[in-house]
Amino acid sequence: MKLLVTGGAGYIGSVVAAQLVEAGHEVTVLDDLSTGHADAVPAGARFVEGSITEVADALTGTLADMDGVLHFAAKSLVGESVEKPGLYWEHNLGGTLALLDAMRAAGVGRIVFSSTAATYGEPERSPVLETDPTRPTNPYGASKLAVDTALTAFAGLYGLAAVSLRYFNVGGAYTAGDGRVYRERHTVETHLIPNVLAVALGGRESVSLFGTDYPTPDGTCVRDYIHVADLARAHLLALEACSPGEHRIYNLGNGNGFSVREVLDVCREVTGHEIPAVVRERRAGDPAVLVASSDKIQRELGWKPEHLSVREIVTDAWAALRR
């Protein structure tokens, strides 16, 4: 298939683009490089520097003859979304609506959307099911949920074939068949594993533990971690599963919870560094346990995570950082 990957120069988008190229698809990456990297675009993919907030005519031209879209382009920092909510509504919802209109104009009827567990807000239970209430607690999650709502409407009104994948915590690195390694490279890093590994590399003095008195076995928050290679495979399956007039939503996680202390201990073992930790106050809105139920996508699409331990995720991330 001929496919457009928006945000394909970013962490997850570049891994998906690489897997699509390896699977024999003709891939075009669209990215404005505001947070992505041109050297992350896979060899064999065409690169167009631009934004989904461009005028519809330009997007329509980019989409000419495409069979589908995998949509990753978005603003994704929770803190920034609280400080600049308008920016997030403009880019995440406004940009996606421009993309959907351009897809209609170009006759492209298939999309896989990169959604988020932030759509659930503070869930009432764990593991979280796709049928659980969606009550986002910040503009980032709210803007992503609004896109899900728009996709449902476009599917019903125009016959769009859409799948939304709601991620929990993503980590690790991906080595493509050509030996190229794709890893996290965020200017503003908010994810636990790369921040812990940055201490081992000498880029930070310590890592922060936000709360150690949660009702969990060791007092720190428990989260679901999924390897980026497993996550990317799910997008290829979702692409094949797109059905006209239908919008499916799937959670993506490995179904296992790992505490912050567990992740820290694994990072210490893998790197051989002490990695000092400083205990700080809890952050508002942090649930004690947040784990995904991926039963639905396993049952309907046959997807299963292959990397079940956080050690595999940390080992791959650490190896990529040291290359």
C-alpha positions in Angstrom: 0.0 0.0 0.0 0.9 3.7 -0.4 0.8 5.2 3.0 1.3 8.6 4.7 2.8 8.6 8.2 2.3 12.0 9.8 4.8 12.6 12.6 7.0 9.9 11.1 10.2 11.6 12.2 9.3 11.2 15.8 10.0 8.3 18.2 7.0 6.0 17.6 6.2 7.3 14.1 9.7 6.5 12.9 9.6 2.9 14.2 6.2 2.4 12.6 7.4 3.9 9.3 10.5 1.6 9.4 8.3 -1.5 10.0 6.0 -0.4 7.1 9.0 -0.1 4.8 10.3 -3.5 5.8 6.8 -4.9 5.1 7.0 -3.7 1.6 4.8 -0.6 1.7 5.5 2.6 -0.1 5.8 5.1 2.7 5.8 8.9 2.8 6.6 10.7 6.0 5.1 14.1 6.7 6.7 15.9 9.7 7.4 19.6 10.5 10.5 18.6 12.6 9.3 20.7 15.5 10.0 17.7 17.8 11.1 15.0 15.2 14.4 14.5 13.5 15.0 14.3 9.8 17.6 11.5 10.3 15.0 9.4 11.9 13.1 9.0 8.7 13.7 5.5 7.5 15.8 4.8 4.4 13.4 4.0 1.6 10.7 6.4 2.8 9.9 9.7 1.0 10.1 12.7 3.3 7.9 15.8 3.1 8.7 18.5 5.5 5.4 20.1 6.5 2.6 20.3 9.0 -0.9 18.9 9.1 -2.1 22.4 10.0 -1.2 23.5 6.4 -4.0 24.5 4.1 -6.2 21.7 2.8 -4.9 22.0 -0.8 -1.3 21.2 0.2 -2.4 18.3 2.3 -4.6 17.0 -0.5 -1.7 17.0 -2.9 0.5 15.1 -0.4 -2.3 12.5 0.0 -2.8 12.0 -3.8 -3.0 8.2 -4.6 -2.5 7.2 -0.9 -4.2 4.1 0.4 -4.2 5.1 4.0 -2.8 7.3 6.8 -1.1 6.5 10.1 -1.4 9.7 12.2 1.2 10.5 14.9 1.7 14.2 14.5 0.6 15.9 17.7 1.6 18.0 20.7 2.1 15.6 23.6 3.4 17.3 26.8 0.8 17.2 29.5 2.4 20.1 31.5 2.6 22.3 28.4 -1.0 21.5 27.5 -2.1 23.0 30.8 0.0 26.1 30.2 -1.0 26.5 26.5 -4.3 24.7 26.0 -5.1 26.6 22.8 -1.9 25.2 21.2 -3.1 21.7 21.9 -6.6 22.2 20.6 -5.2 23.9 17.5 -2.7 21.2 16.6 -4.2 18.0 17.9 -7.9 18.6 17.1 -7.6 21.3 14.5 -4.8 19.7 12.7 -6.5 16.3 12.6 -9.7 17.9 11.3 -7.7 19.5 8.5 -6.1 16.1 7.8 -9.5 14.3 7.7 -10.9 17.0 5.3 -7.9 16.5 3.1 -8.3 12.8 3.2 -11.9 13.1 2.0 -10.9 15.4 -0.8 -8.2 13.0 -1.9 -10.4 9.9 -1.6 -8.3 8.3 1.2 -10.6 6.3 3.4 -8.3 4.6 6.0 -6.6 5.9 9.1 -4.8 4.6 12.2 -4.7 7.1 14.9 -2.1 7.4 17.7 -4.3 8.0 20.8 -3.4 7.8 24.5 -4.3 6.4 27.9 -4.6 10.1 28.9 -8.2 9.9 27.5 -9.2 7.9 30.6 -7.9 10.5 33.1 -7.9 8.9 36.6 -9.5 5.5 36.0 -11.8 3.8 38.5 -10.1 0.4 38.1 -7.1 -1.4 36.8 -6.6 -3.0 34.3 -8.4 -0.3 32.2 -10.9 -1.5 29.6 -11.8 0.4 26.4 -15.4 0.6 27.7 -14.3 2.4 30.9 -15.3 6.1 31.3 -13.1 8.7 29.5 -12.6 11.7 31.8 -9.3 13.4 30.7 -7.7 15.6 33.3 -5.7 17.9 31.0 -6.0 19.5 27.6 -3.7 16.9 26.0 -5.9 14.0 26.9 -9.0 16.0 26.1 -7.8 17.0 22.6 -6.9 13.3 21.9 -10.4 12.2 23.0 -11.9 14.9 20.8 -10.1 13.3 17.8 -11.5 9.9 18.8 -15.0 11.5 18.8 -14.4 13.1 15.4 -13.2 9.8 13.9 -16.4 8.1 15.1 -18.4 10.9 13.4 -16.4 10.7 10.1 -16.8 6.9 10.1 -20.6 7.2 10.5 -21.1 10.1 8.1 -18.6 9.4 5.4 -17.7 5.7 5.7 -14.2 6.4 7.1 -12.3 3.3 8.2 -10.6 4.2 11.4 -8.7 2.6 14.3 -7.5 4.4 17.4 -4.7 2.9 19.5 -4.5 4.1 23.1 -1.0 3.7 24.5 0.1 3.5 28.0 3.9 3.8 28.6 6.2 3.1 25.7 9.9 2.5 25.9 12.9 0.7 24.4 14.5 1.0 21.0 14.0 -0.7 17.6 16.7 -2.1 15.4 15.6 -2.4 11.8 16.8 -5.1 9.4 19.3 -2.7 7.9 20.9 -2.3 11.4 19.6 1.2 11.9 18.5 1.9 15.5 15.5 4.1 16.4 15.3 5.4 19.9 13.7 8.2 22.1 15.1 11.6 21.5 12.9 14.2 23.1 14.0 17.8 23.7 11.8 17.9 26.7 11.9 14.4 28.2 9.1 13.4 30.6 9.3 9.6 30.4 10.7 7.7 33.3 13.1 5.2 31.7 15.1 7.8 29.5 15.3 10.1 32.5 16.7 7.4 34.7 19.2 6.3 32.0 20.2 9.9 31.6 21.6 9.8 35.2 23.7 6.8 34.3 25.0 8.6 31.3 26.0 11.6 33.4 23.4 14.0 32.0 21.5 14.3 35.3 22.6 14.1 38.9 19.6 12.2 40.1 16.1 10.9 39.3 13.0 12.0 41.2 10.5 9.7 42.9 7.2 11.5 43.1 5.5 9.9 46.1 6.5 6.8 48.0 3.4 6.3 50.0 0.9 5.0 47.5 -1.1 1.8 48.3 1.2 -0.4 46.2 3.7 -3.1 47.3 6.6 -0.7 47.5 4.8 2.6 47.8 5.6 3.9 44.3 3.2 4.2 41.4 2.7 1.1 39.2 2.6 1.5 35.4 2.2 -0.6 32.3 5.2 -0.5 30.0 5.1 -1.6 26.3 8.1 -2.1 24.0 8.1 0.3 21.0 8.6 -2.7 18.6 5.5 -4.4 19.9 3.6 -1.1 19.8 4.6 -0.6 16.1 3.5 -4.1 15.1 0.0 -3.3 16.4 -0.3 -0.4 14.0 0.4 -2.7 11.0 -2.3 -5.0 12.2 -4.7 -2.1 12.8 -4.1 -0.9 9.3 -5.3 -4.2 7.9 -8.3 -4.3 10.3 -9.7 -0.9 9.2 -13.2 -1.4 8.0 -15.3 1.3 6.1 -17.9 3.0 8.3 -16.3 1.7 11.5 -14.1 3.3 14.2 -12.4 0.8 16.5 -10.6 1.6 19.7 -7.9 -0.6 21.3 -5.8 -0.2 24.4 -2.1 -1.1 24.0 0.0 -2.3 26.9 1.6 -5.6 28.0 -0.9 -6.1 30.8 1.8 -6.2 33.5 2.4 -3.4 36.1 5.9 -2.3 37.2 6.5 0.1 40.0 8.8 3.2 39.7 11.2 1.5 42.2 11.2 -1.7 40.1 12.1 0.3 37.0 14.8 2.2 38.8 16.3 -1.1 40.2 16.3 -2.7 36.7 18.0 0.4 35.3 20.7 0.2 38.0 21.3 -3.5 37.2 21.4 -3.0 33.5 23.7 0.0 33.5 25.8 -0.9 36.5 25.4 2.6 37.9 24.1 3.6 41.3 21.6 6.2 39.9 20.7 8.3 43.0 17.0 9.0 43.6 15.4 11.9 45.4 12.0 11.4 47.0 9.6 14.3 46.2 5.9 15.1 46.8 3.3 13.3 44.9 2.2 14.9 41.7 -1.5 15.9 41.5 -3.6 13.4 39.5 -1.1 10.5 39.5 -3.2 7.3 40.1 -1.5 4.6 42.2 -1.9 1.9 39.5 -2.4 2.3 35.8 -2.4 -0.9 33.7 -4.0 -1.6 30.4 -6.2 -4.5 29.4 -5.2 -5.4 25.9 -7.5 -8.4 25.7 -9.6 -6.8 23.0 -6.8 -6.3 20.5 -5.4 -9.7 21.3 -8.8 -11.3 20.7 -9.8 -9.3 17.6 -6.5 -8.7 15.8 -4.3 -11.5 17.2 -1.7 -9.0 18.6 0.4 -10.1 21.5 3.4 -8.3 23.1 6.6 -10.2 22.6 8.7 -8.2 25.1 7.0 -8.8 28.4 9.7 -7.7 30.9 10.7 -4.2 31.7 14.3 -5.5 31.6 14.1 -6.0 27.8 12.8 -2.5 27.4 15.6 -1.0 29.5 18.3 -3.1 28.0 17.3 -2.1 24.4 17.0 1.6 25.4 20.4 1.5 27.2 22.2 -0.2 24.2 20.8 2.4 21.8 21.9 5.3 23.9 25.5 3.9 24.0 25.8 3.3 20.2 
